[in-house]
Amino acid sequence: MRRNDEYENGLFRMEKRASNKVGVFLVIVVALILLGGVFFYLYSNKDGIDWSFSWPWENGENKIDQSDNPDNIKLPNSNSSSNKEELSMPSLKEEVWDGMGDYKIIVSNLQADDHGFTLDIAFEAYRNDYTFVLEKILVDGFDTSVTLNKSVAKGAQFKENIRINKSDLNLVNVSNFSNLTFYYRVDTPSLSLTGSVIKKSVTVNSIVMSDNVIKGLVEIDNSNQTTVSYYTTVDDKDNYYIYFDFKNISLNKKQQVSIKKLLINGKIYDYKDFKTEIYQGAEKVVYLIIPKSEVKTIENFTVSFTMLCEVDGKITAVYITNEYSNFIVKI
């Protein structure tokens, strides 16, 4: 009986070992299937996956932290005044512009806050009904997105608080400035009269000196009083942003800009939707957005622009800029 018990116990132990081997084998098979699936997915989607890696403490010079909007980008190579996160508090003496006794415009109350600058524009109508059209405000010569179109009846007045967005200033690394330039006109609808554009410059006082000249520009072309320059290329996890600077010194000509040709890594890149206006007397930084889902790495690009010269709403000339090529060196 003892031997039989020992035999039965030994047989029982042998069956237990066999069942363990089967279990281990099944686990290995499942693991191999899962790993195979992972490798197959990675191989199938290799072009859409960012394989780059950086440690949390690494901060590349041309890397940006993109939030909701590329206008919030603080560009590299910024000047000293733009390194401040907070806008400097300016002051502006009240400006009164008399329209030959027909109307009066008052500019006052310049303030800074977390979202940019605000100021008040008041308009008083005396002899007719008018439409006040603020076409543009330049900050130290740089373009902003500020516009205003307001009608006012004879004998009435309005007062409007307008904002210069911080996003406009971040795009050109401006946190402090010394000059505001207003372009406006006053229309008289009852007489079917469209007023001429009037330019007014206002000096702003600030305890911080401003030096809002963009450094490191590479000139591409200089045609019809407009200088076109390459600025820089930056990227985030989703896109590349290629920046250019346009400076229009004409006092009465606007430039309507579009892309003539864009090559990326030697291949034509379709960017037909890009159109922008360079206002008279204005400097403007614009950018092209290249999704990384379409172009994984930009090794080089070549670009040229078409500029349509506009005077009083009419196209008077067409210019095609020189081609510019840039070979991006990865370090």
LUMSEKOL-557543 format. One record per residue (C-alpha): y negated, z, x negated; residue number from 0. Coordinates in steps of 0.001 Angstrom, whole numbers, always signed. Example, Ala and Ser with C-alpha at 12.3 -4.5 7.8 and 13.67 -1.06 7.14 Angstrom:
<Y: +4500 Z: +7800 X: -12300 nr: 0>
<Y: +1060 Z: +7140 X: -13670 nr: 1>
END
This chain:
<Y: +0 Z: +0 X: +0 nr: 0>
<Y: -2336 Z: +746 X: -2850 nr: 1>
<Y: -1872 Z: -2699 X: -4324 nr: 2>
<Y: -2322 Z: -4314 X: -952 nr: 3>
<Y: -5536 Z: -2361 X: -486 nr: 4>
<Y: -6723 Z: -3363 X: -3899 nr: 5>
<Y: -5855 Z: -6969 X: -3172 nr: 6>
<Y: -7616 Z: -6927 X: +146 nr: 7>
<Y: -10659 Z: -5276 X: -1400 nr: 8>
<Y: -10680 Z: -7820 X: -4200 nr: 9>
<Y: -10379 Z: -10662 X: -1714 nr: 10>
<Y: -13244 Z: -9226 X: +283 nr: 11>
<Y: -15401 Z: -9095 X: -2840 nr: 12>
<Y: -14612 Z: -12720 X: -3693 nr: 13>
<Y: -15660 Z: -13911 X: -211 nr: 14>
<Y: -18973 Z: -12034 X: -511 nr: 15>
<Y: -19781 Z: -13709 X: -3830 nr: 16>
<Y: -19036 Z: -17119 X: -2309 nr: 17>
<Y: -21389 Z: -16566 X: +603 nr: 18>
<Y: -24201 Z: -15562 X: -1843 nr: 19>
<Y: -23813 Z: -18806 X: -3769 nr: 20>
<Y: -24135 Z: -20835 X: -578 nr: 21>
<Y: -27333 Z: -18986 X: +335 nr: 22>
<Y: -28887 Z: -19514 X: -3083 nr: 23>
<Y: -27945 Z: -23194 X: -2931 nr: 24>
<Y: -29671 Z: -23579 X: +443 nr: 25>
<Y: -32834 Z: -21863 X: -829 nr: 26>
<Y: -32948 Z: -24218 X: -3830 nr: 27>
<Y: -32486 Z: -27270 X: -1594 nr: 28>
<Y: -35323 Z: -26169 X: +744 nr: 29>
<Y: -37610 Z: -25433 X: -2222 nr: 30>
<Y: -36923 Z: -28869 X: -3712 nr: 31>
<Y: -37676 Z: -30532 X: -380 nr: 32>
<Y: -40987 Z: -28637 X: -81 nr: 33>
<Y: -41972 Z: -29452 X: -3670 nr: 34>
<Y: -41085 Z: -33083 X: -3101 nr: 35>
<Y: -43279 Z: -33138 X: -7 nr: 36>
<Y: -46192 Z: -31605 X: -1900 nr: 37>
<Y: -45878 Z: -34073 X: -4792 nr: 38>
<Y: -45609 Z: -36983 X: -2356 nr: 39>
<Y: -48798 Z: -35847 X: -550 nr: 40>
<Y: -50714 Z: -35430 X: -3807 nr: 41>
<Y: -49614 Z: -38838 X: -5056 nr: 42>
<Y: -50475 Z: -40528 X: -1748 nr: 43>
<Y: -53966 Z: -38970 X: -1693 nr: 44>
<Y: -54750 Z: -38958 X: -5414 nr: 45>
<Y: -57922 Z: -41085 X: -4990 nr: 46>
<Y: -59454 Z: -38733 X: -2468 nr: 47>
<Y: -58797 Z: -35486 X: -4345 nr: 48>
<Y: -61292 Z: -34010 X: -6794 nr: 49>
<Y: -59098 Z: -33039 X: -9795 nr: 50>
<Y: -61995 Z: -31579 X: -11782 nr: 51>
<Y: -62007 Z: -27871 X: -12513 nr: 52>
<Y: -64636 Z: -25495 X: -13782 nr: 53>
<Y: -64716 Z: -21761 X: -14265 nr: 54>
<Y: -67010 Z: -19795 X: -11942 nr: 55>
<Y: -69367 Z: -18988 X: -14818 nr: 56>
<Y: -69741 Z: -22609 X: -15855 nr: 57>
<Y: -72885 Z: -24327 X: -14567 nr: 58>
<Y: -73327 Z: -27972 X: -15534 nr: 59>
<Y: -76910 Z: -29192 X: -16018 nr: 60>
<Y: -76556 Z: -31979 X: -13461 nr: 61>
<Y: -74549 Z: -30039 X: -10885 nr: 62>
<Y: -76358 Z: -29005 X: -7708 nr: 63>
<Y: -75555 Z: -26659 X: -4888 nr: 64>
<Y: -75924 Z: -28859 X: -1834 nr: 65>
<Y: -76519 Z: -27021 X: +1429 nr: 66>
<Y: -77433 Z: -28936 X: +4572 nr: 67>
<Y: -79705 Z: -31611 X: +3228 nr: 68>
<Y: -80359 Z: -33264 X: -148 nr: 69>
<Y: -84074 Z: -32654 X: +362 nr: 70>
<Y: -83328 Z: -29020 X: -520 nr: 71>
<Y: -82169 Z: -29978 X: -4008 nr: 72>
<Y: -84042 Z: -28476 X: -6937 nr: 73>
<Y: -83841 Z: -31234 X: -9494 nr: 74>
<Y: -83151 Z: -30677 X: -13216 nr: 75>
<Y: -85924 Z: -31042 X: -15819 nr: 76>
<Y: -88370 Z: -29276 X: -13529 nr: 77>
<Y: -91786 Z: -28256 X: -14795 nr: 78>
<Y: -92790 Z: -24642 X: -15328 nr: 79>
<Y: -94578 Z: -24154 X: -12025 nr: 80>
<Y: -91594 Z: -25410 X: -10028 nr: 81>
<Y: -89155 Z: -22883 X: -11455 nr: 82>
<Y: -90417 Z: -20320 X: -8953 nr: 83>
<Y: -88442 Z: -19874 X: -5794 nr: 84>
<Y: -91471 Z: -18639 X: -3867 nr: 85>
<Y: -94443 Z: -20855 X: -3108 nr: 86>
<Y: -97773 Z: -19761 X: -4593 nr: 87>
<Y: -100402 Z: -18553 X: -2145 nr: 88>
<Y: -103302 Z: -21053 X: -2141 nr: 89>
<Y: -106735 Z: -20803 X: -597 nr: 90>
<Y: -108829 Z: -23498 X: +1049 nr: 91>
<Y: -112464 Z: -23391 X: +1988 nr: 92>
<Y: -113048 Z: -24709 X: +5506 nr: 93>
<Y: -113687 Z: -28452 X: +5464 nr: 94>
<Y: -115842 Z: -30139 X: +8132 nr: 95>
<Y: -115848 Z: -33929 X: +8440 nr: 96>
<Y: -118528 Z: -35396 X: +10677 nr: 97>
<Y: -117766 Z: -38718 X: +12415 nr: 98>
<Y: -121350 Z: -39995 X: +12653 nr: 99>
<Y: -122037 Z: -37705 X: +15590 nr: 100>
<Y: -119123 Z: -39137 X: +17616 nr: 101>
<Y: -116653 Z: -36440 X: +16696 nr: 102>
<Y: -115975 Z: -33643 X: +14221 nr: 103>
<Y: -112839 Z: -32717 X: +12271 nr: 104>
<Y: -112282 Z: -29243 X: +10826 nr: 105>
<Y: -109539 Z: -28388 X: +8313 nr: 106>
<Y: -108904 Z: -24693 X: +7618 nr: 107>
<Y: -106491 Z: -21779 X: +7287 nr: 108>
<Y: -104114 Z: -22957 X: +4569 nr: 109>
<Y: -101154 Z: -20574 X: +4332 nr: 110>
<Y: -97796 Z: -20391 X: +2528 nr: 111>
<Y: -94508 Z: -19074 X: +3910 nr: 112>
<Y: -90771 Z: -19398 X: +3257 nr: 113>
<Y: -90660 Z: -22871 X: +4811 nr: 114>
<Y: -93662 Z: -24490 X: +3153 nr: 115>
<Y: -97397 Z: -24564 X: +3821 nr: 116>
<Y: -99305 Z: -24632 X: +7088 nr: 117>
<Y: -102911 Z: -25501 X: +7895 nr: 118>
<Y: -105061 Z: -26006 X: +11001 nr: 119>
<Y: -106696 Z: -29273 X: +12007 nr: 120>
<Y: -109258 Z: -29149 X: +14813 nr: 121>
<Y: -110863 Z: -32178 X: +16481 nr: 122>
<Y: -113932 Z: -32132 X: +18734 nr: 123>
<Y: -114781 Z: -35271 X: +20772 nr: 124>
<Y: -118416 Z: -35937 X: +21726 nr: 125>
<Y: -119100 Z: -39505 X: +22912 nr: 126>
<Y: -115733 Z: -40973 X: +23961 nr: 127>
<Y: -112076 Z: -40309 X: +24534 nr: 128>
<Y: -110329 Z: -40569 X: +21162 nr: 129>
<Y: -106906 Z: -40649 X: +19577 nr: 130>
<Y: -106697 Z: -38860 X: +16245 nr: 131>
<Y: -103953 Z: -40307 X: +13996 nr: 132>
<Y: -103107 Z: -38428 X: +10813 nr: 133>
<Y: -101092 Z: -40986 X: +8853 nr: 134>
<Y: -100361 Z: -39045 X: +5686 nr: 135>
<Y: -101030 Z: -35913 X: +3655 nr: 136>
<Y: -100486 Z: -36119 X: -95 nr: 137>
<Y: -99928 Z: -32991 X: -2187 nr: 138>
<Y: -101248 Z: -33608 X: -5706 nr: 139>
<Y: -100631 Z: -37276 X: -4961 nr: 140>
<Y: -97036 Z: -36811 X: -3755 nr: 141>
<Y: -95908 Z: -38127 X: -381 nr: 142>
<Y: -95049 Z: -35713 X: +2442 nr: 143>
<Y: -93562 Z: -36283 X: +5887 nr: 144>
<Y: -96594 Z: -34881 X: +7756 nr: 145>
<Y: -97960 Z: -37009 X: +10616 nr: 146>
<Y: -99967 Z: -36268 X: +13767 nr: 147>
<Y: -100997 Z: -38345 X: +16788 nr: 148>
<Y: -103159 Z: -36537 X: +19302 nr: 149>
<Y: -105400 Z: -37723 X: +22168 nr: 150>
<Y: -108521 Z: -35799 X: +23210 nr: 151>
<Y: -110906 Z: -36441 X: +26088 nr: 152>
<Y: -114670 Z: -36731 X: +25758 nr: 153>
<Y: -116220 Z: -33267 X: +25533 nr: 154>
<Y: -112871 Z: -31635 X: +24762 nr: 155>
<Y: -111218 Z: -30418 X: +21596 nr: 156>
<Y: -107814 Z: -29516 X: +20191 nr: 157>
<Y: -106552 Z: -27393 X: +17351 nr: 158>
<Y: -103153 Z: -28141 X: +15800 nr: 159>
<Y: -101207 Z: -26141 X: +13239 nr: 160>
<Y: -99302 Z: -28548 X: +11004 nr: 161>
<Y: -96674 Z: -27868 X: +8368 nr: 162>
<Y: -96015 Z: -29312 X: +4923 nr: 163>
<Y: -92279 Z: -28778 X: +4577 nr: 164>
<Y: -90897 Z: -26996 X: +1539 nr: 165>
<Y: -88145 Z: -29630 X: +1421 nr: 166>
<Y: -90786 Z: -32297 X: +698 nr: 167>
<Y: -92103 Z: -30221 X: -2194 nr: 168>
<Y: -88678 Z: -29315 X: -3591 nr: 169>
<Y: -87881 Z: -32988 X: -3914 nr: 170>
<Y: -90683 Z: -33349 X: -6482 nr: 171>
<Y: -90454 Z: -29807 X: -7916 nr: 172>
<Y: -93819 Z: -28672 X: -6540 nr: 173>
<Y: -94418 Z: -25002 X: -5753 nr: 174>
<Y: -98146 Z: -24937 X: -6425 nr: 175>
<Y: -100850 Z: -27604 X: -6165 nr: 176>
<Y: -104581 Z: -28183 X: -6554 nr: 177>
<Y: -105362 Z: -31122 X: -4264 nr: 178>
<Y: -104654 Z: -32311 X: -731 nr: 179>
<Y: -105403 Z: -35898 X: +299 nr: 180>
<Y: -105695 Z: -36786 X: +3984 nr: 181>
<Y: -105388 Z: -40326 X: +5355 nr: 182>
<Y: -106410 Z: -40569 X: +9013 nr: 183>
<Y: -108039 Z: -42813 X: +11564 nr: 184>
<Y: -109791 Z: -42259 X: +14884 nr: 185>
<Y: -109008 Z: -44796 X: +17632 nr: 186>
<Y: -111071 Z: -45367 X: +20782 nr: 187>
<Y: -108583 Z: -46501 X: +23463 nr: 188>
<Y: -111204 Z: -47041 X: +26202 nr: 189>
<Y: -112901 Z: -49666 X: +23980 nr: 190>
<Y: -109599 Z: -51006 X: +22547 nr: 191>
<Y: -110813 Z: -50078 X: +19074 nr: 192>
<Y: -108511 Z: -49129 X: +16225 nr: 193>
<Y: -110362 Z: -47157 X: +13600 nr: 194>
<Y: -110241 Z: -47824 X: +9876 nr: 195>
<Y: -108144 Z: -45534 X: +7718 nr: 196>
<Y: -110297 Z: -42847 X: +6125 nr: 197>
<Y: -109364 Z: -40958 X: +2971 nr: 198>
<Y: -110503 Z: -37374 X: +2373 nr: 199>
<Y: -109585 Z: -35222 X: -631 nr: 200>
<Y: -109728 Z: -31444 X: -604 nr: 201>
<Y: -109575 Z: -29104 X: -3599 nr: 202>
<Y: -107263 Z: -26109 X: -3228 nr: 203>
<Y: -107795 Z: -22894 X: -5165 nr: 204>
<Y: -104854 Z: -21007 X: -6625 nr: 205>
<Y: -104408 Z: -18342 X: -9291 nr: 206>
<Y: -101477 Z: -20344 X: -10722 nr: 207>
<Y: -102237 Z: -23536 X: -12627 nr: 208>
<Y: -100335 Z: -26590 X: -11430 nr: 209>
<Y: -98820 Z: -29292 X: -13613 nr: 210>
<Y: -97085 Z: -31543 X: -11131 nr: 211>
<Y: -96272 Z: -34491 X: -13356 nr: 212>
<Y: -92624 Z: -35550 X: -13233 nr: 213>
<Y: -91152 Z: -35530 X: -16716 nr: 214>
<Y: -88487 Z: -37844 X: -18125 nr: 215>
<Y: -89089 Z: -40941 X: -15992 nr: 216>
<Y: -87744 Z: -44261 X: -17293 nr: 217>
<Y: -89968 Z: -47136 X: -16198 nr: 218>
<Y: -88154 Z: -50034 X: -14528 nr: 219>
<Y: -91049 Z: -52223 X: -13400 nr: 220>
<Y: -94775 Z: -52272 X: -12722 nr: 221>
<Y: -95729 Z: -54863 X: -10098 nr: 222>
<Y: -98601 Z: -55079 X: -7626 nr: 223>
<Y: -100045 Z: -51694 X: -8611 nr: 224>
<Y: -96710 Z: -49937 X: -8077 nr: 225>
<Y: -94670 Z: -48386 X: -10885 nr: 226>
<Y: -90934 Z: -48032 X: -10298 nr: 227>
<Y: -88988 Z: -45573 X: -12479 nr: 228>
<Y: -85507 Z: -44096 X: -12752 nr: 229>
<Y: -85534 Z: -40300 X: -12525 nr: 230>
<Y: -82068 Z: -38748 X: -12713 nr: 231>
<Y: -78558 Z: -38612 X: -11275 nr: 232>
<Y: -77050 Z: -35390 X: -9937 nr: 233>
<Y: -73963 Z: -34600 X: -7910 nr: 234>
<Y: -72288 Z: -31978 X: -5775 nr: 235>
<Y: -68738 Z: -31672 X: -4471 nr: 236>
<Y: -69222 Z: -34489 X: -1927 nr: 237>
<Y: -71805 Z: -36961 X: -3237 nr: 238>
<Y: -73758 Z: -38462 X: -6098 nr: 239>
<Y: -77549 Z: -38641 X: -5753 nr: 240>
<Y: -79412 Z: -41282 X: -7788 nr: 241>
<Y: -83157 Z: -40579 X: -7879 nr: 242>
<Y: -86023 Z: -43022 X: -8387 nr: 243>
<Y: -89791 Z: -42538 X: -8511 nr: 244>
<Y: -92310 Z: -44958 X: -6960 nr: 245>
<Y: -96028 Z: -44608 X: -7698 nr: 246>
<Y: -98427 Z: -46795 X: -5718 nr: 247>
<Y: -101991 Z: -46633 X: -7067 nr: 248>
<Y: -103393 Z: -49177 X: -4605 nr: 249>
<Y: -106098 Z: -47888 X: -2250 nr: 250>
<Y: -105138 Z: -50114 X: +689 nr: 251>
<Y: -101644 Z: -51521 X: +121 nr: 252>
<Y: -98382 Z: -49981 X: +1253 nr: 253>
<Y: -95026 Z: -51014 X: -200 nr: 254>
<Y: -91961 Z: -51425 X: +2019 nr: 255>
<Y: -89011 Z: -50923 X: -321 nr: 256>
<Y: -85371 Z: -51952 X: +91 nr: 257>
<Y: -82478 Z: -52553 X: -2295 nr: 258>
<Y: -82096 Z: -56079 X: -3645 nr: 259>
<Y: -78861 Z: -55415 X: -5554 nr: 260>
<Y: -76754 Z: -52384 X: -6402 nr: 261>
<Y: -73717 Z: -52484 X: -8660 nr: 262>
<Y: -71608 Z: -49369 X: -9288 nr: 263>
<Y: -69022 Z: -49542 X: -12062 nr: 264>
<Y: -69567 Z: -53314 X: -12139 nr: 265>
<Y: -68823 Z: -53823 X: -8428 nr: 266>
<Y: -71294 Z: -54662 X: -5651 nr: 267>
<Y: -72036 Z: -51617 X: -3510 nr: 268>
<Y: -73322 Z: -52299 X: +22 nr: 269>
<Y: -76435 Z: -50208 X: +668 nr: 270>
<Y: -78319 Z: -52224 X: +3279 nr: 271>
<Y: -79565 Z: -49215 X: +5237 nr: 272>
<Y: -81940 Z: -48040 X: +2496 nr: 273>
<Y: -85585 Z: -48630 X: +3483 nr: 274>
<Y: -88610 Z: -46538 X: +2591 nr: 275>
<Y: -92395 Z: -46821 X: +2610 nr: 276>
<Y: -94561 Z: -46014 X: -395 nr: 277>
<Y: -97932 Z: -45145 X: +1067 nr: 278>
<Y: -101181 Z: -46275 X: -514 nr: 279>
<Y: -102224 Z: -43990 X: -3356 nr: 280>
<Y: -98954 Z: -42050 X: -3111 nr: 281>
<Y: -96118 Z: -41131 X: -5437 nr: 282>
<Y: -92709 Z: -40744 X: -3831 nr: 283>
<Y: -89271 Z: -39720 X: -5089 nr: 284>
<Y: -86395 Z: -41356 X: -3212 nr: 285>
<Y: -82637 Z: -41118 X: -3682 nr: 286>
<Y: -79465 Z: -43070 X: -3020 nr: 287>
<Y: -76461 Z: -41129 X: -1707 nr: 288>
<Y: -73067 Z: -42308 X: -2988 nr: 289>
<Y: -70140 Z: -40447 X: -1364 nr: 290>
<Y: -67372 Z: -39400 X: -3732 nr: 291>
<Y: -64895 Z: -40418 X: -1059 nr: 292>
<Y: -65979 Z: -44013 X: -1810 nr: 293>
<Y: -66707 Z: -43767 X: -5541 nr: 294>
<Y: -64792 Z: -41052 X: -7353 nr: 295>
<Y: -66716 Z: -41348 X: -10633 nr: 296>
<Y: -69907 Z: -43252 X: -11449 nr: 297>
<Y: -69610 Z: -44558 X: -14978 nr: 298>
<Y: -72530 Z: -46999 X: -14722 nr: 299>
<Y: -74798 Z: -48637 X: -12180 nr: 300>
<Y: -77276 Z: -51512 X: -11994 nr: 301>
<Y: -80040 Z: -51671 X: -9393 nr: 302>
<Y: -83037 Z: -53765 X: -8391 nr: 303>
<Y: -85463 Z: -53373 X: -5472 nr: 304>
<Y: -87413 Z: -55625 X: -3129 nr: 305>
<Y: -91000 Z: -54552 X: -2378 nr: 306>
<Y: -92908 Z: -56005 X: +571 nr: 307>
<Y: -96653 Z: -55538 X: +151 nr: 308>
<Y: -98279 Z: -54534 X: +3446 nr: 309>
<Y: -102017 Z: -54590 X: +4188 nr: 310>
<Y: -103277 Z: -53659 X: +7674 nr: 311>
<Y: -99766 Z: -54020 X: +9056 nr: 312>
<Y: -99216 Z: -57521 X: +7652 nr: 313>
<Y: -96862 Z: -58509 X: +4815 nr: 314>
<Y: -98955 Z: -60227 X: +2154 nr: 315>
<Y: -96528 Z: -60556 X: -772 nr: 316>
<Y: -92911 Z: -60035 X: -1812 nr: 317>
<Y: -91876 Z: -58630 X: -5191 nr: 318>
<Y: -88434 Z: -58198 X: -6744 nr: 319>
<Y: -88278 Z: -55574 X: -9477 nr: 320>
<Y: -86530 Z: -55885 X: -12798 nr: 321>
<Y: -82885 Z: -54845 X: -12873 nr: 322>
<Y: -82162 Z: -51428 X: -14316 nr: 323>
<Y: -78781 Z: -50452 X: -15762 nr: 324>
<Y: -77671 Z: -46929 X: -16573 nr: 325>
<Y: -74485 Z: -45861 X: -18352 nr: 326>
<Y: -73736 Z: -42256 X: -17479 nr: 327>
<Y: -72310 Z: -40370 X: -20436 nr: 328>
<Y: -69897 Z: -37578 X: -19485 nr: 329>
<Y: -69830 Z: -34660 X: -21932 nr: 330>
END
